[in-house]
């Protein structure tokens, strides 16, 4: 439950869907929303989620790059629009959040 609380409290739900988890409404265009419990993240480990949270530009999916390019000059296709969370999460927070995300796929 700590991971779900962080998912909402840190605003992750504004850009991500947590497979079947009720979150506050978001104004984000559905084309930009990433389903973290979906097939693209099935089997991801806590380490993979942690790397994506702490260094979002490490892995940007090709499909997402195409969407970003279609939006125009405000977005760079090689970069994720997601900010890094190095200074926003404690190690304990990261463990709780990545455990929550890993369990979405089970």
C-alpha atoms as one frame of an Amber mdcrd trajectory, in Angstrom:
protein
   0.000   0.000   0.000   2.974   2.344   0.541   3.891   2.030  -3.144   0.356
   2.888  -4.259   0.357   5.898  -1.931   3.630   7.085  -3.499   2.295   6.453
  -7.022  -0.540   8.880  -6.321   1.346  11.248  -4.006   4.248  11.825  -6.404
   1.841  12.374  -9.312   2.808   9.273 -11.322  -0.866   8.699 -12.137  -0.876
  11.904 -14.206   1.067  10.142 -16.970   0.716   6.465 -16.104  -2.093   3.994
 -15.604  -1.612   1.476 -12.809  -3.540  -1.473 -14.214  -6.928  -1.425 -12.552
  -5.872   0.777  -9.627  -8.258   3.657  -8.961  -6.426   6.983  -9.090  -7.482
  10.633  -9.323  -8.525  11.912 -12.753  -5.809  13.176 -15.096  -6.033  15.768
 -17.875  -3.278  14.123 -19.915  -3.978  13.085 -23.507  -4.623   9.318 -23.488
  -2.087   8.906 -26.329   0.629   9.890 -23.868  -0.553   7.705 -21.003   1.574
   4.619 -20.364  -0.085   1.557 -18.811   2.460   0.224 -16.325   0.493  -2.962
 -15.779   0.091  -3.623 -19.490   1.842  -5.978 -21.866   4.747  -3.578 -22.464
   5.826  -3.893 -18.838   4.838  -7.504 -18.142   7.743  -9.243 -16.502   9.617
  -6.061 -15.640  11.617  -6.398 -12.447  11.936  -3.865  -9.668  15.413  -3.076
 -11.028  14.008  -2.210 -14.455  11.328   0.014 -12.941  13.924   1.659 -10.668
  16.193   2.409 -13.640  13.291   3.959 -15.548  12.244   6.073 -12.568  15.723
   7.300 -11.699  16.981   7.671 -15.291  13.956   7.980 -17.619  16.068   8.574
 -20.735  17.814   5.227 -20.277  15.099   3.378 -22.179  12.499   5.146 -24.290
  10.245   2.778 -26.253  10.241   3.177 -30.023   6.447   3.552 -30.115   6.662
   6.353 -27.574   9.394   8.081 -29.620   7.049   8.083 -32.630   4.248   9.658
 -30.588   6.627  12.300 -29.234   7.881  13.188 -32.730   4.310  13.569 -33.963
   3.664  16.199 -31.285   6.191  18.585 -32.775   9.064  20.735 -31.624   8.031
  20.881 -27.964   9.205  17.319 -27.469  12.498  15.649 -28.308  12.005  12.099
 -29.504  15.242  10.849 -27.968  14.244  12.001 -24.491  11.503  10.975 -22.166
   9.269  13.810 -20.927   9.376  12.119 -17.521  11.575  13.904 -15.018  14.179
  12.000 -13.029  13.212  11.375  -9.432  16.699  11.227  -7.897  16.008  14.061
  -5.490  12.314  13.357  -4.940  12.451   9.787  -3.635  14.250   8.191  -0.747
  15.667   4.703  -1.165  12.773   3.387   0.908  10.306   5.226  -1.377  11.935
   3.698  -4.442  11.705   0.198  -2.980   8.016   0.628  -2.121   7.160   2.170
  -5.492   9.012  -0.424  -7.574   7.521  -3.285  -5.550   4.047  -1.858  -6.236
   4.823  -1.570  -9.967   6.320  -5.039 -10.197   3.198  -6.507  -8.601   0.932
  -4.877 -11.212   2.065  -7.428 -13.782   1.344 -10.472 -11.633
